[in-house]
Amino acid sequence: MKFTHESLPQRVRFATGEAAAAVAAEVKTLGAQRVMVIAGEREAEIAARVTADVPVVLHHDEVVMHVPVAVAERARERAAEAGADALVCVGGGSTTGLAKAVALTTGLPIVAVPTTYAGSEATDVWGLTSDGTKRTGVDRGVLPRSVVYDATLLTSLPGEMSVASGLNALAHCVDSMWGPRVDPIDQVNAAEGIRGLAAGLPLVADDSASVDGVEQTLYGAYLAAVAFASAGSGMHHKICHVLGGMFDLPHAQTHAVVLPHVLAFNAPSAPEAETRMAAAFGAASAVEGLARLRTRLSAPKALKDYGMPEDGIAAAVAPILAAIPDNNPTPVTEENLTALLTAAWAGEEN
């Protein structure tokens, strides 16, 4: 056994019902006096509550999926005009992504307050979209200095969105099992993330206000993101980033649809990782465990249901092939990738 593992420097506060106090404490630790709050219109009320004791100079609510470059540039301009010295982002992956885009060019520190299970808050990965292409990169400067997890902030998230967002987190776990920089510690974190998500998501699907369910799911989503930040982006995320950028598909639902197809594609070529995942699901195989969970959750099934055109399959093959890491367990060809995308588009079962 030989590997090099690096943990990202970040403080995590996990305490149900204590978001406002935790955010105030983190802002004080940063010594910030002029905070820019980034939160979409849907999270405006939550953002107001959790930043009530923070010296806010600007509320910014232009949050757009996949973070278009023009949107990022406007947010950067507003941060400069307000003289902001820190960012507090309250919301899902798009909100965190916008805060990262601002931090990328300004160096402002981020305190992230997630209201979905996206996991972006625990990674140093940024993404920007321009002309139908989503570019991603890694920069330690965009990693939030601290994350405040409060289960009560997710109890109003609709059950359908909770399921899609949670399956997006599960995709982080699966991709981390064979990411380009994967090591045994990543696989341990990813497996425990799968266990937490598989335990919490059914509770949340039945009752989106279940604090126990939200806590389990948040715990799993955080571990998923930590594993993913270390292991790197694998085949699944490369597919979803290309499709999302090209066709403006909803992020979480796209991940939820593509996940079982990538798992079935790679699992036979990664027996050790497959065994870990099967055990985490409590199933005979990883594919069976995921299928059982998806059935229980009535998970999204087909890309065509979210606006992807059928002729987009052929258009997406080349950019996806160019993006998939060389260490993917199963060799990827134009033919088998086309078959995978076709199955995901149509919603075929594995």
C-alpha positions as CSV (number, residue, x, y, z in Angstrom):
1,M,0.0,0.0,0.0
2,K,1.4,3.3,-1.1
3,F,-0.4,6.6,-1.4
4,T,-0.3,10.3,-0.6
5,H,-3.5,11.9,0.9
6,E,-4.0,15.5,1.6
7,S,-6.9,16.8,3.6
8,L,-8.3,20.3,2.8
9,P,-8.1,23.0,5.5
10,Q,-11.7,23.7,6.5
11,R,-13.7,24.0,9.7
12,V,-17.2,22.4,9.8
13,R,-19.9,23.3,12.3
14,F,-22.7,20.7,12.4
15,A,-25.4,21.7,14.8
16,T,-29.1,21.6,14.2
17,G,-30.9,24.9,14.9
18,E,-27.7,26.9,15.5
19,A,-26.9,28.3,12.1
20,A,-27.2,32.0,13.0
21,A,-24.9,31.7,16.0
22,A,-22.4,29.6,14.0
23,V,-22.3,32.0,11.1
24,A,-21.8,35.0,13.3
25,A,-18.9,33.2,15.1
26,E,-17.3,32.2,11.8
27,V,-17.5,35.8,10.4
28,K,-16.0,37.1,13.6
29,T,-13.2,34.6,13.4
30,L,-12.4,35.9,9.9
31,G,-12.4,39.5,11.3
32,A,-14.8,40.5,8.5
33,Q,-16.7,43.8,8.8
34,R,-18.3,44.1,5.4
35,V,-20.0,40.9,4.4
36,M,-21.6,40.2,1.0
37,V,-24.4,37.7,1.3
38,I,-25.1,35.6,-1.7
39,A,-28.6,33.9,-1.7
40,G,-31.2,33.4,-4.4
41,E,-34.7,34.7,-4.0
42,R,-35.9,31.3,-2.7
43,E,-33.4,31.4,0.2
44,A,-33.8,35.1,1.0
45,E,-35.7,34.5,4.2
46,I,-33.3,31.9,5.4
47,A,-30.4,34.0,4.6
48,A,-31.8,36.9,6.5
49,R,-32.3,34.7,9.6
50,V,-28.8,33.2,9.5
51,T,-27.0,36.5,8.9
52,A,-29.0,38.6,11.4
53,D,-25.9,39.1,13.6
54,V,-23.5,39.6,10.8
55,P,-22.2,43.0,9.4
56,V,-23.8,42.8,6.0
57,V,-23.2,45.5,3.4
58,L,-24.7,43.7,0.4
59,H,-27.4,41.1,-0.4
60,H,-26.9,39.6,-3.9
61,D,-29.6,37.4,-5.3
62,E,-28.7,36.8,-9.0
63,V,-28.0,33.1,-8.8
64,V,-28.1,31.1,-12.0
65,M,-27.5,27.3,-12.5
66,H,-24.1,26.4,-13.9
67,V,-22.8,29.9,-13.1
68,P,-22.7,31.7,-16.4
69,V,-19.5,33.9,-16.8
70,A,-21.6,37.1,-17.2
71,V,-23.4,36.4,-13.9
72,A,-20.1,35.8,-12.1
73,E,-18.7,39.0,-13.5
74,R,-21.7,41.0,-12.2
75,A,-21.3,39.5,-8.8
76,R,-17.6,40.4,-8.7
77,E,-18.4,43.9,-9.7
78,R,-20.9,44.3,-6.9
79,A,-18.5,42.9,-4.4
80,A,-15.9,45.4,-5.4
81,E,-18.4,48.3,-5.3
82,A,-19.5,47.4,-1.8
83,G,-16.0,46.9,-0.5
84,A,-16.9,43.4,0.7
85,D,-14.2,41.7,2.8
86,A,-16.0,38.3,3.1
87,L,-18.8,36.2,1.5
88,V,-21.6,34.3,3.2
89,C,-23.4,32.0,0.7
90,V,-26.8,30.5,1.7
91,G,-28.2,28.0,-0.7
92,G,-27.4,25.0,-3.0
93,G,-24.7,24.2,-5.4
94,S,-25.4,27.1,-7.8
95,T,-25.2,29.6,-4.9
96,T,-22.0,28.1,-3.5
97,G,-20.6,28.1,-7.1
98,L,-21.3,31.8,-7.5
99,A,-19.5,32.5,-4.3
100,K,-16.5,30.5,-5.5
101,A,-16.5,32.4,-8.8
102,V,-16.3,35.7,-6.8
103,A,-13.5,34.2,-4.5
104,L,-11.6,33.0,-7.5
105,T,-10.7,36.5,-8.7
106,T,-11.0,38.5,-5.4
107,G,-9.5,36.1,-2.8
108,L,-12.5,36.9,-0.5
109,P,-13.0,34.2,2.2
110,I,-16.3,32.2,2.1
111,V,-18.6,31.0,4.9
112,A,-20.9,28.5,3.3
113,V,-24.4,27.6,4.6
114,P,-25.9,24.8,2.5
115,T,-29.6,24.3,2.0
116,T,-29.3,21.3,-0.3
117,Y,-27.0,18.2,-0.4
118,A,-24.9,19.5,-3.3
119,G,-21.5,19.2,-1.5
120,S,-19.8,22.0,-3.4
121,E,-19.2,23.7,0.0
122,A,-16.6,21.0,0.9
123,T,-14.5,21.1,-2.3
124,D,-12.0,23.4,-4.0
125,V,-13.6,22.9,-7.4
126,W,-15.1,25.8,-9.3
127,G,-17.2,25.8,-12.5
128,L,-18.2,28.5,-15.0
129,T,-20.3,28.3,-18.1
130,S,-19.9,30.2,-21.4
131,D,-21.3,29.5,-24.9
132,G,-22.7,26.2,-23.8
133,T,-19.5,24.9,-22.4
134,K,-18.9,24.4,-18.6
135,R,-15.3,24.8,-17.5
136,T,-14.2,23.5,-14.2
137,G,-11.0,24.0,-12.3
138,V,-9.3,23.5,-8.9
139,D,-8.1,26.3,-6.8
140,R,-7.5,26.3,-3.0
141,G,-8.7,29.9,-2.9
142,V,-12.3,28.9,-3.6
143,L,-12.6,26.4,-0.8
144,P,-14.9,27.9,1.9
145,R,-13.0,28.6,5.1
146,S,-15.9,27.1,7.0
147,V,-19.2,25.3,6.5
148,V,-22.3,25.6,8.7
149,Y,-24.6,22.6,8.5
150,D,-28.0,23.1,10.2
151,A,-30.6,20.4,9.4
152,T,-33.5,22.7,10.1
153,L,-32.5,24.8,7.0
154,L,-33.3,21.8,4.7
155,T,-36.6,20.7,6.2
156,S,-38.5,22.9,3.8
157,L,-36.7,21.5,0.8
158,P,-39.4,19.6,-1.3
159,G,-39.1,15.8,-1.2
160,E,-38.5,15.5,-4.9
161,M,-35.6,18.0,-4.8
162,S,-34.2,16.3,-1.7
163,V,-34.1,13.0,-3.6
164,A,-32.4,14.5,-6.6
165,S,-29.9,16.5,-4.5
166,G,-29.1,13.5,-2.3
167,L,-28.5,11.3,-5.4
168,N,-26.1,14.0,-6.7
169,A,-24.2,13.5,-3.4
170,L,-24.3,9.8,-3.9
171,A,-22.7,10.3,-7.3
172,H,-19.8,12.1,-5.5
173,C,-19.3,8.9,-3.5
174,V,-19.4,6.6,-6.6
175,D,-17.1,8.8,-8.6
176,S,-14.7,9.0,-5.7
177,M,-14.2,5.2,-5.7
178,W,-12.2,5.5,-9.0
179,G,-11.4,9.2,-9.4
180,P,-8.1,10.2,-10.9
181,R,-6.4,10.7,-7.5
182,V,-8.3,8.0,-5.5
183,D,-6.7,6.6,-2.4
184,P,-7.9,4.2,0.3
185,I,-8.9,7.1,2.6
186,D,-11.1,8.5,-0.1
187,Q,-12.8,5.1,-0.5
188,V,-13.5,4.9,3.2
189,N,-15.1,8.3,3.3
190,A,-17.1,7.5,0.1
191,A,-18.3,4.2,1.5
192,E,-19.4,5.8,4.8
193,G,-21.0,8.6,2.7
194,I,-23.1,6.0,0.8
195,R,-24.2,4.4,4.1
196,G,-25.3,7.7,5.5
197,L,-27.1,8.7,2.3
198,A,-28.8,5.3,2.0
199,A,-30.0,5.6,5.6
200,G,-31.2,9.2,5.4
201,L,-32.7,9.6,2.0
202,P,-35.7,7.3,2.5
203,L,-36.6,9.1,5.6
204,V,-36.4,12.5,3.8
205,A,-38.4,11.1,0.9
206,D,-41.2,10.1,3.2
207,D,-41.1,13.3,5.3
208,S,-38.9,16.2,4.1
209,A,-39.2,17.7,7.6
210,S,-37.6,14.7,9.3
211,V,-34.6,16.2,11.1
212,D,-33.1,12.7,11.7
213,G,-33.3,12.0,7.9
214,V,-31.9,15.4,7.0
215,E,-29.0,15.0,9.5
216,Q,-28.1,11.5,8.1
217,T,-28.3,12.8,4.6
218,L,-26.2,15.9,5.3
219,Y,-23.6,13.8,7.0
220,G,-23.4,11.5,4.0
221,A,-23.3,14.4,1.6
222,Y,-20.4,16.0,3.5
223,L,-18.4,12.9,3.5
224,A,-19.2,12.4,-0.2
225,A,-17.8,15.9,-1.0
226,V,-14.7,15.4,1.1
227,A,-14.0,12.1,-0.8
228,F,-14.7,13.8,-4.1
229,A,-12.4,16.8,-3.4
230,S,-9.5,14.4,-2.8
231,A,-10.2,11.7,-5.4
232,G,-11.1,14.1,-8.2
233,S,-13.8,14.2,-10.9
234,G,-14.4,10.9,-12.6
235,M,-16.4,9.6,-15.6
236,H,-19.8,10.4,-14.0
237,H,-19.1,14.1,-13.4
238,K,-17.4,14.6,-16.7
239,I,-20.6,13.3,-18.4
240,C,-22.9,15.5,-16.3
241,H,-20.8,18.7,-16.7
242,V,-20.7,18.3,-20.5
243,L,-24.4,17.6,-20.7
244,G,-25.4,20.4,-18.2
245,G,-23.3,23.0,-20.0
246,M,-24.5,22.0,-23.5
247,F,-28.2,21.6,-22.8
248,D,-28.7,23.7,-19.7
249,L,-30.0,20.6,-17.8
250,P,-30.9,20.8,-14.1
251,H,-27.8,19.8,-12.2
252,A,-29.1,17.4,-9.5
253,Q,-31.6,15.6,-11.7
254,T,-29.0,15.0,-14.4
255,H,-26.7,13.4,-11.9
256,A,-29.5,11.3,-10.5
257,V,-30.3,10.0,-14.0
258,V,-26.8,9.3,-15.2
259,L,-25.5,7.7,-11.9
260,P,-26.9,4.1,-12.3
261,H,-25.6,3.9,-15.9
262,V,-22.0,4.9,-14.9
263,L,-22.1,2.5,-11.9
264,A,-23.2,-0.4,-14.1
265,F,-20.6,0.5,-16.7
266,N,-17.6,0.7,-14.3
267,A,-18.4,-1.7,-11.4
268,P,-17.5,-4.9,-13.2
269,S,-14.0,-3.5,-13.8
270,A,-13.5,-2.3,-10.2
271,P,-14.2,-5.3,-8.0
272,E,-12.7,-4.0,-4.8
273,A,-14.6,-0.7,-5.1
274,E,-17.7,-2.6,-6.0
275,T,-17.5,-4.7,-2.9
276,R,-17.1,-1.7,-0.7
277,M,-20.1,0.0,-2.2
278,A,-22.3,-3.2,-2.0
279,A,-21.5,-3.4,1.7
280,A,-22.3,0.3,2.2
281,F,-25.7,-0.3,0.5
282,G,-26.2,-3.5,2.5
283,A,-26.8,-5.3,-0.8
284,A,-25.4,-8.2,-2.8
285,S,-24.0,-5.8,-5.3
286,A,-23.5,-2.1,-5.7
287,V,-25.8,-2.0,-8.8
288,E,-28.5,-3.9,-6.9
289,G,-28.2,-1.6,-3.9
290,L,-28.4,1.6,-5.9
291,A,-31.4,0.2,-7.9
292,R,-33.2,-0.7,-4.7
293,L,-32.6,2.8,-3.3
294,R,-33.7,4.5,-6.5
295,T,-36.9,2.5,-6.6
296,R,-37.6,3.4,-3.0
297,L,-37.1,7.0,-3.8
298,S,-38.9,7.1,-7.1
299,A,-35.7,8.7,-8.5
300,P,-35.5,10.6,-11.8
301,K,-35.0,8.2,-14.8
302,A,-34.6,9.8,-18.1
303,L,-32.6,12.8,-19.5
304,K,-35.3,13.4,-22.1
305,D,-37.6,14.3,-19.2
306,Y,-35.4,17.3,-18.4
307,G,-35.0,18.8,-21.8
308,M,-32.1,16.9,-23.4
309,P,-32.7,16.5,-27.2
310,E,-32.1,13.0,-28.7
311,D,-29.7,14.4,-31.3
312,G,-27.7,15.8,-28.4
313,I,-26.3,12.3,-27.7
314,A,-24.1,12.3,-30.8
315,A,-23.0,15.9,-30.2
316,A,-21.9,15.2,-26.6
317,V,-19.8,12.1,-27.3
318,A,-16.6,13.8,-28.4
319,P,-16.4,16.4,-25.6
320,I,-17.1,13.7,-23.0
321,L,-14.5,11.3,-24.4
322,A,-12.0,14.2,-24.2
323,A,-12.8,14.8,-20.6
324,I,-13.0,11.3,-19.0
325,P,-9.8,10.5,-17.0
326,D,-7.4,7.9,-18.4
327,N,-7.7,5.7,-15.3
328,N,-11.4,5.0,-15.7
329,P,-11.9,1.3,-14.7
330,T,-13.7,0.4,-18.0
331,P,-12.1,1.6,-21.2
332,V,-14.4,4.2,-22.9
333,T,-15.1,4.1,-26.6
334,E,-17.3,6.1,-28.8
335,E,-19.6,3.0,-29.1
336,N,-20.0,2.1,-25.5
337,L,-20.3,5.8,-24.4
338,T,-23.1,6.3,-27.0
339,A,-24.9,3.3,-25.7
340,L,-24.6,4.6,-22.1
341,L,-25.9,8.1,-23.1
342,T,-28.7,6.6,-25.1
343,A,-29.9,4.5,-22.2
344,A,-29.7,7.5,-19.8
345,W,-31.6,9.6,-22.3
346,A,-34.4,7.0,-22.7
347,G,-34.5,6.0,-19.1
348,E,-33.6,2.3,-19.7
349,E,-33.1,0.1,-16.7
350,N,-29.7,-1.5,-16.1
